[in-house]
Amino acid sequence: QIQLVESGGGLVQPGGSLRLSCAASGFTFSTSELNWVRQAPGKGLEWISFIDGGGRSTAYSDSVKGRFTISRDNAMNTLYLEMNNLKPEDTAVYYCTVGAYRGDGTQVTVSS
């Protein structure tokens, strides 16, 4: 079955950086479009980034554009999200998704 396991979250100060990973299994990773979404406390899911199967096409929400970078390693079946210049409003649980599936998420907290 499809499994998505996010990792790499933590507590970071404003202006800091984190790199999230998502280990995937149970589907053809190399041809699948993938997304990162997040859910801040008390709010709904927010889409933040997309990448196509080959990694050549990406997209970002305005809230993270210029600060976050999505990438993938198809040999390792792993999706990444490099997050720089983090802000308190980036505090959320971050999920990778494929189709209607998502993992359990990883918590990112940005606070001084």
Rosetta blueprint (number, residue, H / E / L):
1 Q L
2 I L
3 Q E
4 L E
5 V E
6 E E
7 S E
8 G L
9 G L
10 G E
11 L E
12 V E
13 Q L
14 P L
15 G L
16 G L
17 S L
18 L E
19 R E
20 L E
21 S E
22 C E
23 A E
24 A E
25 S E
26 G L
27 F L
28 T L
29 F H
30 S H
31 T H
32 S L
33 E L
34 L E
35 N E
36 W E
37 V E
38 R E
39 Q E
40 A L
41 P L
42 G L
43 K L
44 G L
45 L E
46 E E
47 W E
48 I E
49 S E
50 F E
51 I E
52 D L
53 G L
54 G L
55 G L
56 R L
57 S L
58 T E
59 A E
60 Y E
61 S L
62 D L
63 S L
64 V L
65 K L
66 G L
67 R L
68 F E
69 T E
70 I E
71 S E
72 R E
73 D E
74 N L
75 A L
76 M L
77 N L
78 T E
79 L E
80 Y E
81 L E
82 E E
83 M E
84 N L
85 N L
86 L L
87 K L
88 P H
89 E H
90 D H
91 T L
92 A E
93 V E
94 Y E
95 Y E
96 C E
97 T E
98 V E
99 G L
100 A L
101 Y E
102 R E
103 G L
104 D L
105 G L
106 T E
107 Q E
108 V E
109 T E
110 V E
111 S L
112 S L
